[in-house]
Amino acid sequence: MKKTASKSPQLLNGFPHIPFDEFPLKRSEDLVVVLEKNMPEGAKVEVTPMDDSHHSPCMEEMVAIMVHNIEEGKDSSEIFTIYQFCPSCHVAVRVL
């Protein structure tokens, strides 16, 4: 039996998936690990519940996963990528 290697997601500007690309994801922590390996120097990954955003198929609360370098008092800051994740359906989508 021939075993095939699992394909890594395509990186676009250092991040997996293109905007609006929906993909299966078991845990948000799995994506965080990939993002931390590929994020720009000085950036951080932030995972936060989206209180007012619910996944339409299941109506469960979504989670936002954002890579940014936003700090209070910093003149220039940037949001590098944003993902939304439904922990109930195990589906994520890159939105930026």
C-alpha positions in Angstrom: 0.0 0.0 0.0 1.4 3.4 -1.0 1.1 6.2 1.5 0.8 9.7 0.3 2.1 12.7 2.2 -0.5 15.2 3.3 -0.4 18.4 1.3 0.5 21.6 3.2 -1.8 24.5 2.5 -0.5 27.0 0.0 1.1 30.0 1.5 0.0 33.4 0.2 2.2 36.3 1.6 3.4 33.9 4.2 0.0 32.7 5.4 -2.0 29.6 4.4 -5.1 29.8 2.2 -6.3 32.6 0.1 -8.9 35.1 1.3 -12.4 33.6 1.5 -10.9 30.1 1.4 -13.0 27.8 3.6 -11.2 24.7 5.0 -11.7 22.0 7.7 -10.0 22.7 11.1 -10.3 20.6 14.2 -8.9 23.1 16.7 -8.0 26.8 16.5 -4.7 25.9 18.1 -3.7 24.0 15.0 -4.0 27.1 12.8 -2.2 29.3 15.5 0.9 27.0 15.3 1.1 27.5 11.5 0.5 31.2 11.7 3.2 31.7 14.4 5.7 29.9 12.2 5.0 32.2 9.2 4.1 35.6 10.8 6.2 38.7 10.3 8.7 39.7 13.0 7.1 41.7 15.8 3.6 40.4 15.0 1.4 38.4 17.3 -1.5 35.9 17.0 -4.7 36.8 18.9 -7.6 34.4 19.3 -10.9 35.9 20.5 -14.6 34.9 20.6 -16.8 36.8 18.3 -19.7 37.6 20.6 -22.0 39.0 17.8 -21.1 36.6 15.0 -22.6 33.2 14.6 -22.0 30.5 12.1 -25.1 30.4 10.0 -25.4 26.6 9.5 -25.3 25.9 13.3 -25.8 29.3 14.9 -22.8 28.7 17.2 -20.4 31.6 18.2 -17.5 32.0 15.9 -13.8 32.6 16.9 -11.6 35.2 15.3 -7.9 34.4 14.7 -5.9 37.5 13.8 -2.3 38.2 13.1 -1.3 41.8 13.7 1.2 44.1 15.2 -1.2 46.6 16.8 0.1 48.1 20.0 -1.2 51.2 21.9 1.0 54.2 21.2 2.5 52.7 18.1 2.4 55.1 15.1 2.2 52.4 12.4 0.4 49.1 12.8 -1.0 46.5 10.5 -3.4 43.6 10.4 -1.8 40.9 8.4 -4.5 38.2 8.2 -7.8 37.3 9.8 -9.5 33.9 10.0 -12.9 33.0 11.4 -13.4 29.5 13.0 -16.5 27.6 14.0 -15.5 25.2 16.8 -18.8 23.3 16.5 -18.6 22.6 12.8 -14.8 22.5 12.7 -14.7 24.9 9.7 -12.5 27.9 9.2 -12.3 30.6 6.6 -9.7 33.2 5.8 -11.4 36.6 5.6 -8.4 38.9 5.1 
